[in-house]
């Protein structure tokens, strides 16, 4: 098992109530499931499911989330946003 640090930005941070979480998990999907289930407010899980995820500056795709992790990782969690 590895450590997965989820670093929340903007609305995801506000919904989480913390800047980051640390989970022991074998995949990023497992860490996200733990994060979504760790809050009493179920709106956080919904917000989390709509976020973009970055690992080392690279966007993660659904297939990436179930890949076994060989080392600790930090994932940036960015909610949908608009701007110009």
Backbone as CSV, one residue per row, in Angstrom:
resi,resn,N_x,N_y,N_z,CA_x,CA_y,CA_z,C_x,C_y,C_z
1,UNK,0.843,-1.183,0.000,0.000,0.000,0.000,0.887,1.244,0.000
2,UNK,0.379,2.280,-0.617,1.115,3.540,-0.721,0.303,4.664,-0.085
3,UNK,0.959,5.798,0.068,0.298,6.994,0.573,-0.132,7.842,-0.617
4,UNK,-1.391,8.250,-0.613,-1.921,9.129,-1.656,-2.352,10.421,-0.971
5,UNK,-1.687,11.507,-1.358,-2.050,12.825,-0.828,-2.954,13.488,-1.846
6,UNK,-4.151,13.859,-1.424,-5.084,14.592,-2.275,-5.034,16.050,-1.847
7,UNK,-4.610,16.914,-2.763,-4.513,18.350,-2.488,-5.663,19.040,-3.204
8,UNK,-6.555,19.633,-2.428,-7.777,20.225,-2.969,-7.584,21.698,-3.300
9,UNK,-8.211,22.128,-4.384,-8.163,23.521,-4.826,-9.569,24.111,-4.858
10,UNK,-9.665,25.397,-4.594,-10.874,26.212,-4.760,-12.098,25.561,-4.120
11,UNK,-13.151,25.335,-4.911,-14.399,24.796,-4.394,-14.257,23.407,-3.801
12,UNK,-13.324,22.622,-4.294,-13.091,21.296,-3.720,-12.536,21.443,-2.302
13,UNK,-11.663,22.421,-2.118,-11.114,22.678,-0.775,-12.213,23.140,0.161
14,UNK,-13.059,24.032,-0.321,-14.153,24.532,0.517,-15.093,23.397,0.912
15,UNK,-15.405,22.526,-0.025,-16.305,21.410,0.264,-15.668,20.394,1.200
16,UNK,-14.365,20.184,1.053,-13.662,19.225,1.907,-13.476,19.775,3.317
17,UNK,-13.324,21.084,3.408,-13.074,21.698,4.703,-11.623,21.605,5.143
18,UNK,-10.787,21.065,4.273,-9.344,20.956,4.536,-8.604,21.196,3.233
19,UNK,-7.309,21.513,3.346,-6.504,21.733,2.154,-6.094,20.417,1.502
20,UNK,-5.869,19.394,2.329,-5.471,18.107,1.771,-5.817,16.977,2.717
21,UNK,-5.855,15.783,2.138,-6.078,14.543,2.873,-4.969,13.577,2.501
22,UNK,-4.667,12.660,3.409,-3.682,11.623,3.155,-4.333,10.276,3.432
23,UNK,-4.269,9.386,2.434,-4.876,8.063,2.556,-3.868,6.990,2.205
24,UNK,-3.989,5.841,2.840,-3.229,4.666,2.461,-4.103,3.899,1.478
25,UNK,-3.588,3.693,0.267,-4.392,3.083,-0.790,-3.491,2.401,-1.807
26,UNK,-4.058,1.457,-2.537,-3.290,0.779,-3.585,-3.500,1.424,-4.950
27,UNK,-4.563,2.243,-5.083,-4.839,2.960,-6.328,-5.365,4.353,-5.993
28,UNK,-5.344,5.223,-6.968,-5.911,6.555,-6.778,-7.422,6.451,-6.619
29,UNK,-8.048,5.544,-7.347,-9.498,5.345,-7.219,-9.866,4.989,-5.780
30,UNK,-9.059,4.146,-5.144,-9.315,3.763,-3.763,-9.202,4.982,-2.845
31,UNK,-8.199,5.808,-3.050,-8.035,7.012,-2.233,-9.213,7.967,-2.422
32,UNK,-9.672,8.125,-3.657,-10.821,8.993,-3.921,-12.079,8.456,-3.246
33,UNK,-12.257,7.143,-3.274,-13.415,6.540,-2.604,-13.353,6.782,-1.101
34,UNK,-12.166,6.666,-0.533,-12.006,6.936,0.893,-12.322,8.397,1.200
35,UNK,-11.857,9.293,0.335,-12.107,10.721,0.540,-13.603,11.013,0.484
36,UNK,-14.271,10.470,-0.519,-15.702,10.715,-0.673,-16.522,10.168,0.477
37,UNK,-16.079,9.069,1.040,-16.805,8.457,2.145,-16.419,8.990,3.510
38,UNK,-15.418,9.861,3.563,-14.917,10.333,4.851,-15.653,11.554,5.386
39,UNK,-16.545,12.123,4.602,-17.266,13.327,5.019,-18.720,12.992,5.315
40,UNK,-19.282,13.670,6.294,-20.698,13.455,6.584,-21.578,14.139,5.547
41,UNK,-21.082,15.196,4.923,-21.821,15.904,3.887,-21.589,15.200,2.548
42,UNK,-22.583,14.529,2.032,-22.450,13.748,0.808,-22.255,14.609,-0.440
43,UNK,-22.439,15.920,-0.326,-22.191,16.795,-1.469,-20.720,16.778,-1.872
44,UNK,-19.840,16.534,-0.900,-18.412,16.490,-1.211,-18.111,15.388,-2.218
45,UNK,-18.697,14.204,-2.048,-18.466,13.093,-2.986,-18.915,13.480,-4.391
46,UNK,-20.029,14.210,-4.497,-20.511,14.648,-5.810,-19.538,15.649,-6.433
47,UNK,-19.062,16.598,-5.647,-18.088,17.571,-6.145,-16.815,16.853,-6.565
48,UNK,-16.365,15.921,-5.749,-15.142,15.179,-6.026,-15.235,14.429,-7.351
49,UNK,-16.397,13.872,-7.638,-16.562,13.094,-8.873,-16.472,13.963,-10.130
50,UNK,-16.676,15.276,-10.008,-16.613,16.171,-11.163,-15.287,16.888,-11.317
51,UNK,-14.348,16.604,-10.430,-13.062,17.302,-10.449,-12.102,16.730,-11.479
52,UNK,-11.214,17.588,-11.954,-10.073,17.153,-12.761,-8.966,16.773,-11.794
53,UNK,-8.190,15.776,-12.182,-7.113,15.281,-11.329,-5.794,15.374,-12.076
54,UNK,-4.776,15.880,-11.402,-3.450,15.997,-11.995,-2.442,15.235,-11.146
55,UNK,-1.552,14.521,-11.804,-0.440,13.839,-11.151,0.826,14.244,-11.875
56,UNK,1.723,14.888,-11.182,2.957,15.402,-11.793,2.659,16.286,-13.002
57,UNK,1.606,17.116,-12.903,1.245,18.033,-13.968,0.533,17.392,-15.143
58,UNK,0.245,16.104,-15.050,-0.400,15.369,-16.140,-1.830,15.034,-15.738
59,UNK,-2.757,15.310,-16.643,-4.159,14.996,-16.375,-4.351,13.486,-16.273
60,UNK,-5.103,13.083,-15.263,-5.425,11.671,-15.104,-6.744,11.373,-15.790
61,UNK,-6.816,10.213,-16.412,-8.024,9.753,-17.088,-8.614,8.596,-16.281
62,UNK,-9.878,8.259,-16.500,-10.497,7.193,-15.705,-9.677,5.898,-15.649
63,UNK,-9.062,5.501,-16.747,-8.269,4.265,-16.752,-7.038,4.369,-15.850
64,UNK,-6.531,5.585,-15.650,-5.355,5.788,-14.799,-5.666,5.548,-13.323
65,UNK,-6.906,5.766,-12.943,-7.264,5.748,-11.531,-7.176,4.365,-10.904
66,UNK,-7.312,3.322,-11.707,-7.285,1.953,-11.190,-5.927,1.276,-11.331
67,UNK,-4.933,2.015,-11.808,-3.590,1.439,-11.954,-2.954,1.280,-10.573
68,UNK,-2.372,0.113,-10.287,-1.701,-0.067,-8.990,-0.557,0.932,-8.827
69,UNK,-0.427,1.450,-7.630,0.619,2.433,-7.338,1.851,1.740,-6.782
70,UNK,3.011,2.131,-7.268,4.274,1.551,-6.810,4.963,2.451,-5.786
71,UNK,4.541,3.709,-5.720,5.159,4.660,-4.794,4.128,5.674,-4.343
72,UNK,4.468,6.426,-3.309,3.579,7.469,-2.807,3.379,8.531,-3.885
73,UNK,2.169,9.106,-3.938,1.851,10.111,-4.952,1.085,11.268,-4.318
74,UNK,1.151,12.413,-4.992,0.361,13.588,-4.636,-0.505,13.927,-5.844
75,UNK,-1.800,14.006,-5.617,-2.769,14.274,-6.680,-3.410,15.628,-6.424
76,UNK,-3.388,16.489,-7.431,-4.048,17.788,-7.358,-5.501,17.597,-7.782
77,UNK,-6.426,18.078,-6.965,-7.863,17.916,-7.207,-8.434,19.288,-7.518
78,UNK,-8.811,19.492,-8.794,-9.293,20.796,-9.256,-10.756,20.697,-9.663
79,UNK,-11.618,21.493,-9.027,-13.028,21.476,-9.402,-13.232,22.138,-10.765
80,UNK,-14.368,21.870,-11.392,-14.648,22.570,-12.663,-14.645,24.084,-12.426
81,UNK,-14.129,24.808,-13.383,-14.089,26.253,-13.261,-14.181,26.868,-14.646
82,UNK,-14.541,28.130,-14.670,-14.620,28.876,-15.935,-13.847,30.167,-15.739
83,UNK,-13.380,30.674,-16.801,-12.648,31.931,-16.695,-12.108,32.338,-18.046
84,UNK,-11.440,33.418,-18.056,-10.934,33.887,-19.324,-9.631,34.588,-19.180
